[in-house]
Amino acid sequence: MPARTPAPPANRPDRVAALTGVRTLLVTGAGGAGRTSAAAATAAAAARDGSRTLLLTAAGTSALDPLLPPAGRDALPAPASGLPQPYAVDGADDLYVARTDPAASFRAGTLDLQERIGSLLGMLGAAPLDPEELTALPGAEALAMLRALREARGPQAAWDLVVVDLPPVADAIRLLALPEQLRRYLRRLLPADRQAARALRPVLAQLAGVPMPAEWAYEAAARADGELAAVQAVVDAPDTAAVVVVEPDAAADATLRTARTGFALYGHRLAAVVANRVLPTGSADPFLAGLSGHQQDVLKVLADQCATDGVPLVECAHLGRAPHAGDDTPAVPVALPEPGHPEPAPQRPAEPWTVEDRLAGDGHFVWTLPLPGAAREGLDLVRRGDELVVDAGGFRRIVPLPSALRRCTVAGAALREGSLAVRFTPDPEVWPR
């Protein structure tokens, strides 16, 4: 089947402007839709344009190597033990690749923790674990990717663009939400007033009758919070954006809706959608014509979702075979500033959730939460103290309430046109007269 760019319908543009203001591009999508191919092609295209680019991936050699020129032998120094070591790619100047190693990352993190709490283990009579007996546990892949992303965007990194090959949509959104969630757990387990608790620890231990957390626990929590904060800063940065890769099939609509809802719930920026493996139109073969017609129907639905969010839809032709280096593989255009002409640093947009004061006319406040793609099924709200627990699209986020709403009660909620409007009425017992 010849590879060609399909002619777009009248309601879709035939050109997509390059993404600007992006320094970290997160590539996710449907399983098997070509996420790794899109990430590799985007990284290679950016490198050809003169940007020093790092492709960060968990893909194995068999999946990644056919997409890139032969890897060079000279590797850059590894920034730290257990972190992936970037290597240069022959035939592609300014292109580097780093593969995460969950097992090595898990061993390094575990041995580091074991060394820092060695005195405690000695008091308990516990024998230290040897590196050879450590195997990666479930969740090690996500932690390895987050550690690598933190280092790739750390103060010592010199990349113009980092392209991250993430897992499928649902797993990718949960991975990106992990730093915020883990930091919240740490704050609950060791709250902000722990400094006072540290000074009173012996007294509290006698009164409570149970041992209080030791000094190493506070130090470990502070260090973990700092590392998680660094990852969260990268994920939440204004120059970080996400791309969703789908095939125009029966599952594409649901996949994109899930991505839109999840990214909006956690405040991430969706920059583009890639429709991969689009068949040519006008085929004389009835079977291919039927498949192509179905794809065009799906593309119209995807285009409508993208138009609602103001997100470009990039269509990439079906190659008729597995992609390899040098092919016209799906690449998302990313425009970086020319050397010596840096763009102004983009500002982090304000939290999109807004509070509207309707006390004078209706007697309540309205808190609007944009949730594009969300459906009433699976949507739930729970007020918990000064927080609101929001479940949408299979994801959950716990959001602190603005100060004015903390003195209110939830009076109702409605989902209309991709936005969730929550009504709050003043609580007469705490609201100032």
Residue pairs with C-beta under 8 A, 6 or more apart in sequence:
1 279
1 280
1 318
1 319
1 320
2 280
2 320
3 317
3 318
3 319
3 320
3 327
3 328
4 280
4 317
5 315
5 317
6 278
6 279
6 280
6 281
6 315
6 317
7 14
7 281
8 14
8 315
9 296
9 299
9 300
9 303
11 300
11 303
12 299
12 300
12 303
12 313
12 315
13 312
16 272
16 312
16 313
16 314
16 333
17 312
17 333
18 333
18 334
18 335
19 25
19 241
19 271
19 272
19 332
19 333
19 334
19 335
20 335
20 343
21 238
21 239
21 343
21 346
22 161
22 239
22 240
22 241
22 271
22 334
22 336
23 153
23 159
23 160
23 161
23 162
23 237
23 239
23 240
24 149
24 153
24 161
24 162
24 164
24 234
24 237
24 239
24 240
24 241
25 39
25 42
25 161
25 162
25 163
25 164
25 240
25 241
25 242
25 243
25 271
25 332
25 334
26 164
26 166
26 172
26 176
26 240
26 241
26 242
26 243
26 268
27 35
27 38
27 39
27 42
27 163
27 164
27 165
27 166
27 242
27 243
27 245
27 332
28 35
28 166
28 167
28 168
28 169
28 172
28 173
28 242
28 243
28 244
28 245
28 259
29 35
29 38
29 168
29 169
29 243
29 244
29 245
29 246
29 255
29 259
29 274
30 168
30 169
30 245
30 246
30 247
30 251
30 252
30 255
31 168
32 247
33 245
33 246
33 247
33 276
33 277
34 245
34 247
34 274
34 276
34 277
34 323
34 329
34 330
35 165
35 166
35 168
35 245
36 57
36 59
36 63
36 64
36 67
36 165
37 67
37 276
37 323
37 329
37 330
38 243
38 245
38 274
38 276
38 316
38 329
38 330
38 331
38 332
39 55
39 57
39 163
39 164
39 165
40 55
40 57
40 64
40 67
40 68
40 165
40 329
41 67
41 323
41 329
41 330
41 331
42 163
42 243
42 331
42 332
42 334
43 53
43 54
43 55
43 95
43 97
43 161
43 163
44 53
44 68
44 92
44 95
44 325
44 331
45 331
45 333
45 334
46 53
46 160
46 161
46 163
46 334
46 336
47 53
47 92
47 93
47 94
47 95
48 92
49 336
50 94
50 339
51 94
51 160
51 161
51 334
51 336
52 94
52 96
52 158
52 159
52 160
52 161
53 94
53 95
53 96
53 159
53 160
53 161
53 162
53 163
54 86
54 96
54 97
54 98
54 152
54 157
54 159
54 161
54 162
54 163
55 68
55 95
55 96
55 97
55 98
55 163
55 165
56 84
56 98
56 100
56 145
56 148
56 149
56 152
56 162
56 163
56 164
56 165
57 64
57 97
57 98
57 99
57 100
57 164
57 165
58 99
58 100
58 102
58 141
58 144
58 145
58 165
58 167
59 99
59 165
60 99
64 97
64 99
65 71
66 322
66 323
66 324
66 325
67 323
67 324
67 325
67 329
68 89
68 92
68 95
68 97
68 325
69 89
69 90
69 91
69 92
69 325
70 89
70 90
70 91
71 87
71 88
71 89
71 90
71 97
72 87
72 88
72 89
72 90
73 87
74 87
74 88
75 85
75 86
75 87
75 88
76 85
76 86
76 87
76 88
76 96
77 85
78 84
78 85
79 151
79 154
79 156
80 108
80 151
81 108
82 101
82 104
82 105
82 106
82 107
82 108
82 109
82 147
83 105
83 108
83 147
83 148
83 151
84 98
84 99
84 100
84 101
84 148
85 98
86 96
86 97
86 98
87 96
87 97
87 98
88 95
88 96
89 95
89 96
89 97
96 159
98 148
98 152
100 141
100 144
100 145
100 148
101 144
102 136
102 140
102 141
102 143
102 144
103 135
103 136
103 140
105 136
105 140
105 143
105 144
105 147
105 148
106 134
106 135
106 136
106 137
106 140
106 143
106 144
107 131
107 134
107 136
109 143
109 147
110 129
110 134
111 129
111 131
111 134
113 220
114 121
114 128
114 129
116 216
116 219
116 220
117 216
117 220
118 128
119 216
120 214
120 216
121 128
141 167
142 171
142 174
142 175
142 178
145 164
145 166
145 175
146 175
146 178
146 179
146 231
147 227
147 231
149 162
149 164
149 231
149 234
149 235
150 227
150 230
150 231
150 234
151 157
152 159
152 162
153 159
153 162
153 234
153 237
154 230
160 336
161 334
161 336
166 172
166 175
167 175
169 244
169 255
169 258
169 259
169 262
170 258
170 262
170 394
172 242
173 258
173 259
173 262
173 263
173 266
173 268
173 395
174 395
176 235
176 266
176 268
177 266
177 395
177 397
179 228
179 229
179 231
179 232
179 235
180 232
180 266
182 224
182 228
183 225
183 228
183 229
183 232
184 398
186 221
186 224
186 225
186 228
187 225
189 221
190 213
190 217
190 218
190 221
194 218
197 204
197 212
198 215
198 218
201 212
201 213
202 212
204 212
205 211
205 212
234 240
235 268
236 267
236 268
236 348
237 348
238 269
238 345
238 346
238 347
238 348
238 349
239 345
239 346
240 268
240 269
241 269
241 270
241 271
241 272
242 259
242 263
242 268
242 269
242 270
242 271
243 270
243 271
243 272
243 273
243 274
243 332
244 255
244 256
244 259
244 270
244 272
244 273
244 274
245 273
245 274
245 276
245 330
246 252
246 255
246 256
246 273
246 274
246 275
246 276
246 302
247 275
247 276
247 277
248 275
248 277
248 278
248 294
248 295
248 296
248 298
248 299
248 302
249 294
249 295
249 298
250 298
252 275
252 298
252 301
252 302
253 298
253 301
253 302
253 305
256 273
256 302
256 305
256 373
257 305
257 373
257 374
257 375
257 393
258 373
258 393
258 394
259 270
259 373
260 270
260 305
260 309
260 372
260 373
261 371
261 372
261 373
261 374
261 392
261 393
261 395
262 268
262 393
262 394
262 395
263 269
263 270
264 270
264 352
264 370
264 371
264 372
264 373
265 369
265 371
265 390
265 392
265 393
265 395
265 397
266 395
266 397
267 351
267 352
270 309
270 311
271 311
271 332
272 311
272 312
272 313
272 314
272 332
273 302
273 305
273 306
273 311
273 312
273 313
273 314
274 314
274 316
274 330
274 332
275 299
275 302
275 313
275 314
275 315
275 316
276 316
276 330
277 316
277 317
277 318
277 319
278 295
278 299
278 315
278 316
278 317
278 318
279 288
279 291
279 292
279 295
279 318
280 292
280 317
280 318
281 292
281 296
282 289
282 292
283 289
283 292
299 313
299 315
302 313
303 313
305 372
305 373
306 312
306 313
308 372
308 418
309 372
314 330
314 332
314 333
316 328
316 329
316 330
317 328
319 327
319 328
319 329
323 329
337 343
352 369
352 370
353 367
353 368
353 369
353 370
353 399
354 367
354 368
355 365
355 366
355 367
355 368
355 402
355 404
355 405
356 365
356 366
356 367
356 368
357 365
358 364
358 365
358 366
359 365
359 426
363 425
364 408
364 411
364 423
364 424
364 425
364 426
365 404
365 405
365 408
365 423
365 424
365 425
366 421
366 422
366 423
366 424
367 402
367 405
367 421
367 422
367 424
368 419
368 420
368 421
368 422
369 390
369 419
369 420
369 421
369 422
370 418
370 419
370 420
371 379
371 392
371 393
371 415
371 418
371 419
371 420
372 418
373 393
373 418
374 392
374 393
374 415
374 418
374 420
375 393
375 415
376 415
378 391
378 392
378 393
378 394
379 391
379 392
379 415
379 420
380 389
380 390
380 391
380 392
381 388
381 389
381 390
381 391
381 410
381 413
381 422
382 388
382 389
383 389
383 409
383 410
384 398
386 400
386 401
386 406
387 398
387 399
387 400
387 401
388 398
388 399
388 401
388 410
388 422
389 396
389 397
389 398
389 399
390 396
390 397
390 398
390 399
390 420
392 420
405 424
407 426
407 427
407 430
407 431
408 424
408 425
408 426
408 427
408 431
409 424
409 425
409 427
410 422
410 423
410 424
411 423
411 424
411 425
412 422
412 423
413 420
413 421
413 422
413 423
414 420
414 421
415 421
